[in-house]
């Protein structure tokens, strides 16, 4: 019988004790509380583009609503969107992708959640990046599997070492999670590491969940996908969506691309959980993929400008060093020169400087000694934050 634990007067299932959270939202609540007291706070904690959804996408959604797209849709997604996604993924990843491989969900997290629930359970192991998106470890534990952290180190530009990955693989390894471009570091997995991952996946017969939600946000080079390597089409689950690329976070729209047999099982989980994804938002997504991309390019160019400004500014502050990220919209500066823990520095900067950001430990044990700052904010606000950080840090040295 499953053990239970208490929260107040409510008795919960034991598995709820294994479910984590996303601390960015906790920090946001604390920052909002300070603002309610009249404090000025610069928000660099939330990973959300500060741009509006492009107008033609909004219009497509409005048109769909007005035309009656307010009813149930097929659980795996409307045919028009599944086909558009298949063509887009085939074109951008260089693979033969059929619509039957595509499952559309309300946001990208359900693909992560449903994939892990469908594939692993007690006795299984899942390797995941550390530092990395905290929901990976949370869902692995919730499913009853054992999370195995794969260290990402600054000296490797926050990529993984193939030999170290190989040392972590056991006969119980069922899934390896990778994220490129990466949250929280902005790193991109290079072709050699992906080739090593593919070799191990084939040799040891495990699957790969490749979180590619930031794949269009690249500033130098490219972000290759493991799915195009030999033997990986039937071993890879791509997680992608519309929130970051098209500034559609509130639309809650993501998708997975996976082997057809797994897509059928993930669709069963969709049916049991949320039935389907709203049709009007799916038709807006068709417009996003098939319509003009100039606003995406403009947004990425602006992020590039902000990236350069925040990296340069951080590197001018004594005690802080910051590598230049190749993708996403985060920097992960090293603060070990300040002689205090990541949590302590993050709290000081919020409470004394009015700069809301995240401790590196919000993303795993290997995040100690780092902070994560999102530069999805205006250049003026970034410059203000840098000035506040510099003045506050000066008092610590």
C-alpha positions as CSV (number, residue, x, y, z in Angstrom):
1,X,0.0,0.0,0.0
2,X,1.3,3.5,-0.9
3,X,2.4,5.6,2.0
4,X,0.7,8.9,2.6
5,X,1.7,12.2,4.1
6,X,-0.2,15.2,5.6
7,X,-0.5,18.8,4.5
8,X,-2.6,20.5,7.1
9,X,-5.8,18.4,7.6
10,X,-5.5,16.8,4.1
11,X,-3.9,13.4,3.7
12,X,-2.1,13.2,0.3
13,X,-0.7,10.3,-1.6
14,X,3.1,9.7,-1.0
15,X,3.9,10.4,-4.7
16,X,3.0,14.1,-4.1
17,X,6.0,14.4,-1.8
18,X,8.2,13.6,-4.8
19,X,6.8,16.4,-7.0
20,X,8.9,19.5,-7.2
21,X,8.2,23.0,-8.5
22,X,9.6,25.7,-10.7
23,X,11.2,28.2,-8.4
24,X,11.0,31.1,-11.0
25,X,7.4,31.5,-10.1
26,X,8.2,31.4,-6.3
27,X,10.7,34.2,-6.8
28,X,8.2,36.1,-8.9
29,X,5.7,36.0,-6.0
30,X,8.4,37.4,-3.7
31,X,9.3,40.1,-6.1
32,X,5.6,41.1,-6.6
33,X,5.3,41.3,-2.8
34,X,8.1,43.8,-2.7
35,X,6.5,45.8,-5.5
36,X,3.3,45.9,-3.5
37,X,5.3,47.6,-0.7
38,X,6.3,50.3,-3.2
39,X,9.7,48.9,-4.1
40,X,11.2,49.1,-7.6
41,X,12.1,45.6,-8.9
42,X,13.7,44.7,-12.2
43,X,12.4,41.3,-13.4
44,X,15.1,39.0,-14.8
45,X,13.6,35.7,-13.3
46,X,10.9,34.6,-15.7
47,X,11.7,32.9,-19.1
48,X,9.1,34.7,-21.1
49,X,9.6,36.8,-24.3
50,X,8.6,40.4,-23.6
51,X,7.2,40.7,-27.1
52,X,3.6,40.5,-28.3
53,X,2.4,37.5,-30.3
54,X,2.7,38.5,-34.0
55,X,-0.5,40.1,-35.3
56,X,-1.2,37.6,-38.1
57,X,-1.1,34.7,-35.5
58,X,-3.6,36.6,-33.3
59,X,-5.8,37.2,-36.2
60,X,-5.8,33.6,-37.2
61,X,-6.9,32.7,-33.7
62,X,-9.6,35.3,-33.7
63,X,-10.9,34.1,-37.1
64,X,-11.0,30.6,-35.8
65,X,-13.0,31.6,-32.8
66,X,-15.5,33.5,-34.9
67,X,-15.8,30.6,-37.3
68,X,-16.9,28.3,-34.5
69,X,-13.6,26.5,-33.6
70,X,-14.7,26.3,-30.0
71,X,-15.5,22.5,-29.7
72,X,-13.5,19.3,-29.0
73,X,-10.7,18.5,-31.4
74,X,-8.9,15.2,-32.1
75,X,-6.8,14.3,-29.0
76,X,-3.5,14.3,-30.9
77,X,-4.2,17.6,-32.6
78,X,-6.1,18.9,-35.6
79,X,-4.8,17.4,-38.9
80,X,-3.8,20.8,-40.4
81,X,-1.4,21.5,-37.5
82,X,0.0,18.0,-37.2
83,X,0.9,18.1,-40.9
84,X,2.4,21.6,-40.6
85,X,4.5,20.5,-37.7
86,X,5.6,17.3,-39.5
87,X,6.7,19.4,-42.5
88,X,8.5,22.0,-40.4
89,X,10.4,19.4,-38.3
90,X,11.3,17.4,-41.5
91,X,12.6,20.6,-43.1
92,X,14.5,21.9,-40.1
93,X,15.9,18.6,-38.7
94,X,16.5,16.9,-42.0
95,X,14.4,13.8,-41.4
96,X,11.3,12.1,-42.9
97,X,8.6,13.1,-40.5
98,X,5.0,12.0,-40.9
99,X,2.0,13.6,-39.1
100,X,1.4,10.4,-37.2
101,X,4.5,11.1,-35.2
102,X,3.1,14.4,-33.9
103,X,1.1,14.9,-30.7
104,X,-0.1,18.5,-29.9
105,X,-0.6,19.4,-26.2
106,X,-1.5,22.5,-24.2
107,X,2.1,23.6,-23.6
108,X,5.4,21.8,-23.9
109,X,5.5,20.4,-20.4
110,X,2.8,17.8,-21.0
111,X,5.1,16.2,-23.7
112,X,7.7,15.9,-21.0
113,X,5.3,14.6,-18.4
114,X,3.5,12.2,-20.6
115,X,6.7,10.8,-22.2
116,X,8.2,10.1,-18.8
117,X,5.0,8.6,-17.5
118,X,4.6,6.4,-20.6
119,X,8.2,5.1,-20.5
120,X,9.5,4.8,-17.0
121,X,8.6,3.6,-13.5
122,X,10.1,2.1,-10.3
123,X,13.4,0.4,-11.0
124,X,14.2,2.5,-14.1
125,X,16.8,5.3,-14.4
126,X,16.6,8.5,-16.3
127,X,19.6,10.6,-17.0
128,X,19.0,14.4,-17.1
129,X,21.1,17.6,-17.3
130,X,22.3,19.3,-14.1
131,X,22.0,22.2,-14.1
132,X,18.8,21.9,-16.0
133,X,15.1,22.7,-16.1
134,X,13.9,21.6,-12.7
135,X,10.7,19.9,-13.9
136,X,12.8,17.1,-15.5
137,X,13.9,15.7,-12.1
138,X,10.5,16.4,-10.6
139,X,8.6,14.3,-13.1
140,X,11.2,11.5,-13.0
141,X,10.7,11.2,-9.3
142,X,6.9,11.5,-9.6
143,X,6.9,8.5,-12.0
144,X,8.8,6.5,-9.4
145,X,12.0,6.2,-11.5
146,X,15.5,7.2,-10.3
147,X,16.9,10.5,-11.6
148,X,20.6,10.4,-12.5
149,X,22.1,13.9,-13.0
150,X,24.5,14.5,-15.9
151,X,26.8,17.4,-14.9
152,X,27.1,20.3,-17.4
153,X,30.3,22.2,-16.7
154,X,31.4,25.7,-17.5
155,X,34.8,24.5,-18.9
156,X,32.8,22.5,-21.5
157,X,30.7,25.5,-22.4
158,X,28.0,23.8,-20.4
159,X,27.9,20.8,-22.7
160,X,28.2,17.2,-21.4
161,X,31.2,15.0,-21.6
162,X,30.4,11.8,-23.6
163,X,32.7,9.6,-21.5
164,X,30.9,10.9,-18.3
165,X,27.5,10.2,-19.9
166,X,28.7,6.7,-20.7
167,X,29.8,6.1,-17.2
168,X,26.3,6.9,-16.0
169,X,24.5,4.5,-18.3
170,X,23.4,1.2,-16.8
171,X,21.2,-1.7,-17.7
172,X,18.3,0.3,-16.0
173,X,18.7,3.4,-18.2
174,X,15.5,3.9,-20.1
175,X,15.7,7.5,-21.1
176,X,18.2,10.3,-21.4
177,X,17.0,13.9,-21.5
178,X,18.9,16.7,-23.3
179,X,18.1,20.3,-23.8
180,X,19.7,22.4,-26.6
181,X,19.7,25.4,-26.6
182,X,19.8,25.0,-22.9
183,X,18.0,26.5,-20.0
184,X,19.6,27.9,-17.8
185,X,23.0,28.3,-19.4
186,X,22.2,29.1,-23.0
187,X,24.6,26.4,-24.1
188,X,24.3,24.3,-27.3
189,X,25.2,20.7,-27.6
190,X,27.8,20.3,-30.3
191,X,27.7,17.7,-33.1
192,X,30.4,15.5,-31.5
193,X,28.5,15.2,-28.2
194,X,25.3,14.4,-30.1
195,X,27.1,11.7,-32.1
196,X,28.3,10.2,-28.9
197,X,24.8,10.3,-27.4
198,X,23.4,8.6,-30.5
199,X,26.0,5.9,-30.3
200,X,25.2,5.1,-26.7
201,X,21.5,5.1,-27.3
202,X,21.8,2.5,-30.0
203,X,24.3,0.4,-28.0
204,X,22.4,0.5,-24.8
205,X,18.8,0.6,-26.2
206,X,17.5,3.7,-24.5
207,X,15.4,6.6,-25.8
208,X,16.3,10.3,-25.9
209,X,13.9,13.1,-25.0
210,X,15.4,16.2,-26.8
211,X,13.9,19.4,-25.5
212,X,14.3,21.8,-28.4
213,X,11.9,24.6,-27.3
214,X,14.6,27.2,-27.9
215,X,15.8,25.8,-31.2
216,X,15.1,29.0,-33.1
217,X,16.9,31.2,-30.6
218,X,20.5,30.7,-31.8
219,X,23.1,33.5,-32.1
220,X,26.1,31.7,-33.4
221,X,26.3,28.5,-35.4
222,X,23.3,26.2,-35.2
223,X,21.6,23.9,-32.7
224,X,21.7,20.4,-34.3
225,X,19.2,17.8,-33.3
226,X,20.0,14.2,-32.4
227,X,16.9,12.9,-34.3
228,X,18.7,13.1,-37.6
229,X,21.6,10.8,-36.6
230,X,21.7,7.1,-37.7
231,X,19.3,5.0,-35.7
232,X,17.8,7.9,-33.8
233,X,14.5,8.6,-35.7
234,X,12.9,5.7,-33.8
235,X,14.7,6.5,-30.5
236,X,14.0,10.3,-30.2
237,X,11.2,12.4,-28.8
238,X,11.4,16.0,-29.7
239,X,9.8,18.5,-27.4
240,X,9.0,21.8,-29.1
241,X,6.3,24.4,-29.1
242,X,5.3,28.0,-29.8
243,X,5.7,29.8,-26.5
244,X,9.3,31.0,-27.0
245,X,9.7,31.4,-30.7
246,X,6.4,33.1,-31.3
247,X,5.9,34.8,-27.9
248,X,2.9,32.6,-27.3
249,X,3.4,31.6,-23.6
250,X,-0.2,32.3,-22.7
251,X,-1.6,30.3,-25.6
252,X,-0.3,27.1,-24.0
253,X,0.6,25.3,-27.1
254,X,3.4,22.7,-27.5
255,X,4.0,19.4,-29.4
256,X,6.1,16.3,-29.4
257,X,7.5,14.4,-32.3
258,X,8.1,10.7,-31.6
259,X,7.9,7.1,-32.9
260,X,4.3,6.4,-34.0
261,X,3.8,3.6,-31.4
262,X,4.8,6.0,-28.6
263,X,2.6,8.8,-30.0
264,X,-0.4,6.5,-29.7
265,X,0.3,5.9,-26.0
266,X,1.0,9.6,-25.3
267,X,-2.3,10.4,-27.0
268,X,-4.0,8.0,-24.6
269,X,-2.6,10.1,-21.7
270,X,-3.9,13.2,-23.4
271,X,-7.4,11.7,-23.5
272,X,-7.2,10.8,-19.9
273,X,-5.8,14.1,-18.8
274,X,-7.0,17.1,-20.9
275,X,-9.0,15.5,-23.8
276,X,-7.6,17.8,-26.4
277,X,-6.0,21.1,-27.2
278,X,-8.3,24.1,-28.2
279,X,-8.8,24.2,-31.9
280,X,-8.6,28.0,-32.3
281,X,-5.1,28.1,-30.8
282,X,-4.0,25.2,-33.0
283,X,-5.2,27.1,-36.1
284,X,-3.3,30.1,-34.9
285,X,-0.2,27.8,-34.6
286,X,-0.7,26.8,-38.3
287,X,-0.4,30.5,-39.2
288,X,2.7,30.8,-37.0
289,X,4.5,28.0,-38.8
290,X,3.3,28.8,-42.4
291,X,3.2,32.6,-42.2
292,X,5.9,35.2,-42.3
293,X,8.8,34.7,-39.9
294,X,10.2,38.3,-40.0
295,X,9.0,39.1,-36.4
296,X,10.7,36.0,-35.1
297,X,13.9,37.2,-36.7
298,X,13.5,40.7,-35.3
299,X,12.9,39.3,-31.8
300,X,16.0,37.0,-32.0
301,X,18.1,39.9,-33.3
302,X,17.0,42.0,-30.3
303,X,17.8,39.2,-27.9
304,X,21.2,39.0,-29.5
305,X,21.7,42.7,-28.7
306,X,20.6,42.3,-25.2
307,X,22.8,39.2,-24.7
308,X,25.9,41.1,-25.7
309,X,25.0,44.0,-23.4
310,X,24.3,41.8,-20.3
311,X,27.4,39.6,-20.8
312,X,29.6,42.7,-21.2
313,X,28.1,44.3,-18.2
314,X,28.4,41.3,-15.9
315,X,32.0,40.8,-16.9
316,X,32.8,44.3,-15.8
317,X,31.6,43.6,-12.2
318,X,34.4,42.4,-9.9
319,X,33.8,38.9,-8.6
320,X,31.5,37.9,-11.5
321,X,32.5,36.3,-14.8
322,X,30.1,35.3,-17.6
323,X,30.5,33.2,-20.7
324,X,28.7,34.2,-23.8
325,X,25.7,31.9,-24.4
326,X,25.1,30.6,-27.9
327,X,21.3,30.4,-27.6
328,X,18.1,30.8,-25.6
329,X,17.7,34.1,-23.7
330,X,19.6,33.4,-20.4
331,X,23.0,34.1,-19.0
332,X,24.5,31.9,-16.2
333,X,27.3,34.0,-14.6
334,X,29.9,32.5,-12.3
335,X,29.7,34.3,-8.9
336,X,32.2,32.2,-6.9
337,X,34.4,35.3,-6.7
338,X,31.9,36.9,-4.4
339,X,32.6,34.3,-1.7
340,X,28.9,33.5,-0.9
341,X,26.4,30.9,-2.0
342,X,24.1,31.3,-5.0
343,X,21.0,31.5,-2.8
344,X,22.5,34.1,-0.5
345,X,23.6,36.3,-3.5
346,X,20.2,35.9,-5.2
347,X,18.4,37.0,-2.0
348,X,20.7,40.0,-1.5
349,X,20.1,41.2,-5.0
350,X,16.4,40.8,-4.7
351,X,16.0,42.4,-1.2
352,X,18.7,45.0,-1.4
353,X,19.1,45.8,-5.1
354,X,15.6,45.1,-6.3
355,X,16.8,42.7,-9.0
356,X,14.8,39.5,-9.3
357,X,16.8,36.6,-10.6
358,X,17.4,33.0,-9.8
359,X,20.0,31.1,-7.9
360,X,21.8,28.5,-10.0
361,X,20.8,25.9,-7.4
362,X,17.2,26.3,-8.6
363,X,18.4,24.2,-11.6
364,X,20.3,21.5,-9.6
365,X,23.3,20.9,-7.4
366,X,25.7,21.8,-10.2
367,X,24.2,25.2,-10.3
368,X,25.9,26.2,-7.1
369,X,28.2,29.2,-7.7
370,X,26.0,30.6,-10.5
371,X,23.0,32.8,-11.1
372,X,20.5,32.7,-13.9
373,X,19.4,36.0,-15.5
374,X,16.8,36.1,-18.2
375,X,17.4,38.9,-20.7
376,X,13.8,38.8,-21.9
377,X,13.4,42.4,-20.7
378,X,14.2,45.8,-22.3
379,X,17.7,46.9,-22.8
380,X,17.0,49.9,-20.5
381,X,15.8,47.6,-17.7
382,X,18.8,45.3,-18.2
383,X,21.2,48.3,-17.9
384,X,19.4,49.4,-14.7
385,X,19.7,45.9,-13.3
386,X,23.4,45.8,-14.1
387,X,23.9,49.1,-12.4
388,X,22.1,47.9,-9.3
389,X,24.0,44.6,-9.2
390,X,27.4,46.4,-9.5
391,X,26.6,48.8,-6.7
392,X,25.3,46.1,-4.4
393,X,28.2,43.7,-5.1
394,X,30.7,46.5,-4.5
395,X,29.5,46.5,-0.9
396,X,30.1,42.8,-0.5
397,X,33.8,42.7,-1.5
